[in-house]
Amino acid sequence: MRPSSQSPSTEVVLRILFDRERCQGHAMCAFAGPDAYPLDDSGHNELPPDSPVDPGLADQARQGALQCPERAITITDA
């Protein structure tokens, strides 16, 4: 039996860590990443505190985190 020529998927799963206490509703995350950051009616992020990122939205998630003036969003690869 020959080993498979395909290697197992090494795709990194990103997660958004969101601190609700620090969010002030500036909505800069959604401006930079409109599909990655849903907002409530007052402009606050509606994501659960620890959310997986759809691979197709990784760039938006990173950009949104960088734009947060309160630093309420962190992107991790774990």
N, C-alpha and C positions, 0 to 999 in steps of 0.2 A: 504494500500500500504506500503510495507516494504522499508526502505532506502537501497540504493545500497551498497553492501559490498566493492565496489571499490572506492578508494578516487581519487579526481581529480589529474592530473599529477602535481607533484611538481618539475619537472625537471628545473634546473636553466639554463637559456640561457646565455652563456658567450659571451662577445664581445671583439674584439681586437681594442684598440685605438692606432692609429699609427701616430706619429709625423714625417711627411716627412722632415721637416726642420732639424731634429736631425739625420736622417738616413745618414750614411756615406758610405753605400754599403759594409760593412764587410761580409755580408751574413751569419752571425752566427745564425740568426733566422732560416734560411732555412736549415742549417746544422743540427740543433737540431730538427726542425719540417718541414721536406721537403714537406709534404702534406698540411701544414697549411699556409706556407708563400711562395707564388709565387714571383719570382724575375724577373726583367727586364734584359736586356743583360749586363748592367753594375753592376749588383749585388744589386740593390736597390729594396726594397720591393714594390710590385705592388698593395697591398691591398688598398682599399679606407680607409680614415682616421678612420672610425667607421664601423667595419665589424662584423657580427655575426659569431660565431664559430660553425662548424658542431660538434654535440656532440661526434662523433667518433674521432674527432681531438683535443679534449680538452687538453689531455696530451701534444701533440705536440705543441699546441699553448702556453701553460704555459712554457714548456721547451725553446721554441724559444724566448719568452719574457725575460726569465732569462738570456739567453746567449747574449743578445744585449749589446755590450760594451758602446753604446751611450745612453742607457735607452730610446730609441725612442718608445718602445712598452709597453703598459699597458694592462693587462687583467682585465676586470670587469665582474660582474655578474648581471648587470642591462641592 
